[in-house]
Amino acid sequence: MWRVVGHTGAVRLLDHSIESDRLAHAYLITGPPHVGKTTLAMDLAAAVNCERTSPPCGECPQCLHVWGSRHADLQLMGVAEEEGRKAIGIDAIREAAHQAHLNPFEGKSRVIIIEGAEHLSEEAANALLKLLEEPPPHLLLLLLTASPDLILPTIHSRCQRIDLHPLPIEQVAEALTTRWEVPDEEAHDLAKLSNGCIGWATEAWQDSSIMETRDRRLERLTDTVAAGLEERFAYAAELAGLMPQQRTAMHETLNLWAEWWRDLLVAKATAEDGNDTTSPDDGLSKGALLAAIREILRTQELLDMNINPRLAMESLMLSLPQIEGVAAQQ
Ligand SMILES: [Zn+2]
C-alpha cells in the first residue's frame, strides 16, 4: 500500500510502470514543500525492492527497511550547510555515484533520493549528470524539488518528471482524522492552514512551535501593513537577511502574506454580495487587494530567480497598501 496521501495520478503511473517493467532510471518529483514528495519517493523505493506481488506491500522486510530508512541500498540525501550556504556538494554526489555502481546488497535496486535537488552545486550537478548519462541498470535516482526551474536543463531532460500539486483541503482533513487520529475540528483547521500540503499539517499537529512561528509571522505582517515606510524597510532588510540560507522560511512567510491578503479579498467579496455592513472597512478596492496578492507572488518569482532579495522586498513593501488598525486573521 502506498503511504502517500492523494496524488493518485502519480501513483497510478508508477504502479503501471512497475507492473510493465518500464520504470525510468530517474525521476524529477516536483511540488511545494510538504506536499508528499519524500513520502512518494520512499514508497517508490520500497516498491522496487518489495518481495510481494502488489508492491509496496508495507509488510515485507524490504518495505519495512526502506520505510524505516535502514535499507542497505537506499541513500536519502539532503541539503547541508556549506560555508553558510545550503548546498549539495561534489563529495556527497561522488560518494553516491560510487555506491550506485555497486550491485545492490540487500534488495533488487539501489535507490538514491536527493531532497532539495535545486541546491546541487554546479560541480555536483555535473557529476550527477555523468551518472544520468550512463546509469547502472539496477539504479533508481529520485530528485525532489520545490523549484524545478532551478534544476539544470541537462539534468531535467534526463529525468521523467512527476508534478505533485496541493491536495484538496477535505482530503487533508480526512487523512488527518483517519490516519493521524486528529479530532475533527482541529483536523479541519490544520487542513485549511496547510494549503493542501499535508506534511505541514502533520508536523504542525506534532510540533506546536510550528503554529507559534506562524502566529508570530502573522503578527509581524499586520504590524507591517499598518506601518510607515521606515518600519517597512527595516522589516524588508530583516527578511532579506533570510536569503539564501533560509529560503524556505522566506517562502513560508510570503505564502502566509499572500494567504492573508486573499482572506481579506474573500471577506470583502462575500460582504459585498450579501450587503454585509460588517465587512472590513479598510478603504481598499478588490482591485487593490488583488494587486497586492500579485505583487507578493511576483516577489516570490523574483527571489527564485536570485534577484537581490533586499531590493525585491523593498519594492514589495513600497507597493503594499497601508491599512490602519488591522487585526490578525486566522
Ligand atoms: Zn513489500
Boltz pocket constraint, residues with backbone or C-beta under 6 A from the ligand:
constraints:
  - pocket:
      binder: B
      contacts: [[A, 46], [A, 49], [A, 50], [A, 51], [A, 52], [A, 55], [A, 56], [A, 57], [A, 58], [A, 59], [A, 60], [A, 61], [A, 62], [A, 63], [A, 64]]
      max_distance: 6.0
